[in-house]
Amino acid sequence: MSTQAEKQDPTPVPQRKRSWPAISEDTEFFWNGVRDGELRVQQCSECSALSHPPKPICSACGSFELGHLAVSGAGTVYSHVTFHKPLSPGFDEPYNVSVIELAEGVRLVSQVVGVQPGEVAIGMPVEVEFTEVEPGLVLPLFHPVAEADGKEDSRG
């Protein structure tokens, strides 16, 4: 007869620094894409409308026939805020939370990396990068890119 102590797995469980996303049937395609290095947004199979975050029904036409589209990952900062106190574990302060408007017209919440949080600016051109922020957790983050005229973005 085995005891409860003998049934427990002695392997330590790694402590997560950040909250991990809750993956559902509606969001699985997005997170599988992120894991594979592809940014995907939901696309209605009936009217072709794009939406993010994913929903169980198309908000444009009401269809339940939904798929996804791999998008470019290019966009601009639509809005941003800098946090000076960590509201969530796993972030070094200060850090930014930004709404990115993708070239395809949908917006998503992410973070701009590669610059100081105070240098993030509305209209800043950015591009997605897939970053493993801790073992097993890959997130779509964004970094500034050169503007169309070839000059580096110098907003701040």
Salt bridges, closest charged atoms under 4 A:
ASP36 OD1 - ARG35 NE 3.27
GLU38 OE1 - ARG40 NE 2.64
GLU101 OE2 - ARG107 NE 3.51
GLU127 OE1 - HIS143 NE2 3.67
GLU129 OE1 - HIS143 ND1 2.72
GLU147 OE1 - ARG155 NH2 3.48
ASP149 OD2 - LYS151 NZ 3.61
ASP153 OD1 - ARG155 NE 2.82
